[in-house]
Amino acid sequence: MRQIQAWLDEGEIEKARMEALHRLNREDDSAGLHYWCAVSHDAQGMEREAIPFYEKAVCKGIKGELRAQAYIQWGSSLRCIGKYHEAREVLEKGQREFPDNPALQVFHAMTLYNLKESPQAVEQLLKVLGSYSNHPWIKKYKDAISFYAGQLDQTW
């Protein structure tokens, strides 16, 4: 799998995709190969083809950082093809497993926006911004940003 990842890193995406598919034919139970098949399809703009591979990678028990990435990329792919409700489900499941992952939270916020839930989307983005930004100006106003995140429609 390292060779597949190396080819992806080097921009040899089609070579990586073909090798991942070839190896998956022999090792269908490999969560990692399903993940790399998904990534290699996704990298070529083949989101629809990538989605089942991401799903199988998660179902087959991919672990650690790759599992978090699989949720992000699976949800993002679903969002990209307009399957917003499914994307929301996937990203929320990922958030339950990885509650401190800001990327999951941001992709979830994008999906909320697509579902016409803009207030919730903005609230989530502001919380991520306040919690994860190291910029001095954001740090300076972190408490205010966090306070207003859930009260954007309120006036005083």
N, C-alpha and C positions, 0 to 999 in steps of 0.2 A: 504494500500500500504506500510505502514511502516513495517508490518510483512514480506512482500515480500523482501523489502530492507534488513531487518535484517537477513533473511535467506541467502540472497546473501552474505552479509558481513561475515556471519559465515561459508560460504562454503557449505551451504545446497542448492546447485544450483538446483538440480532436484526438490526438494520440492518447492522452489520458483517458478520454471517454471510451475509446475503443478497447483499451487495455482493461479498464474497469468492467465494462460489459463482458469481455471475454472471460475474465477471472470470475465474475459473478455467475456465469453459466456453470462453473465447477464448484463454486462455494456459495450457494444461495442463502445459507444461514448466516453469512457474515454481515453483521450490522455495519461494520466499517466499509465494506465494499458497496453496500447500498448507499451509504453516505457519499462516498466518492463518485459513484454513478450520478447521484443527484447533483452534486457540485459541478461535475463536468458538463452535465446537461444545462444546468442553470447558467453557467459561465458562457454558454453559447446562445443564451436567450431562449432556451427551450424549457421554460418554466413548467408548462403543462406536462412534459415528459419527466421533469425532475420531481414533481410532487409525490408520485407513488414511491419513489426511492427514498425520499425524506421520511415518509410515513413508515416504511418498512424499517429504516434505520432505527427510528425511535421504538417501534414495536418489538424489534429484535434486540433491544437493550443497549444501544450505543451509550457510552458512559462519558462522564466528565464534560470538558469544554466542548467536545464535538457534539454532545447531546444538546447543550445549550445552543450551539450554532445551528444544529439541525432544526430545532424549534423556530429559531429566528428566520432561517432561510425558507423553511416550509411555510410558515405564516406569511412571509413576504411574498413568496411565489403565489400563494392563493390570493393575496391582496392584489397583486399585479394583474391577475387574470379576472378580477372582478368578483371573486368568491369571498366577499367580505365577512359574511357570517361564519363561514368555515375558518377563515383566517383568524377571526376573533377567538373562536374556540381553541385553536391550536396555540395561539399566543398566550391566552389565559392559562392554558394547561402548562405551558412553558414557564409562565410567571409563578405558578404555584410551586414548581420544582426549583426554580431559580429566582426567588423573590428579589434578590439584590442585583439582578442583571439589568443595567440601564438600557441596553440595546433592545431587549424584549419589551421594555416599557415604552420606548420610542416607537417601535413598529406597531405596538398595540395602539398607541395614540393616533398614528396615521390611519389605522383601520377604523378607529372610532370616528375620525373625521369623515372617512368614506361612508360610514353608516349614518352620517348626518348628526352625530353626537359631538358637535364641536365644543361645547362647554367642558365636557369630560375630557376630550382630547387635549385642550389647552391646559386644563388643570394638571393632567398627567405630565405633559411636557414641562410645565413650570416646576413641578416637583422634581423631575429628573434634573432640570437645569440647576435648581437650588441645591440639590444633593450631590451632584457629581462635577460641577464646574469648579475649576481652581482659579478662574480668572479673578483678579483682585476686586473688580467692580461687582461681580456676582457675589463674591464672598461678603463684601461690604453690605449688600442688600439681601442676603440670604434669608434672614428672618422675615423681612417684609414680603419677599417673593413667596416663601412658604406659607405665610399667613394668608395672602390674597389668592393663592392657587385655588382654594376651594370656595372662594367668596367673590368671584369676579363680577357677579351681577348685583352684589349688595352695595348700597351707598350708605354713607354715614352722615 
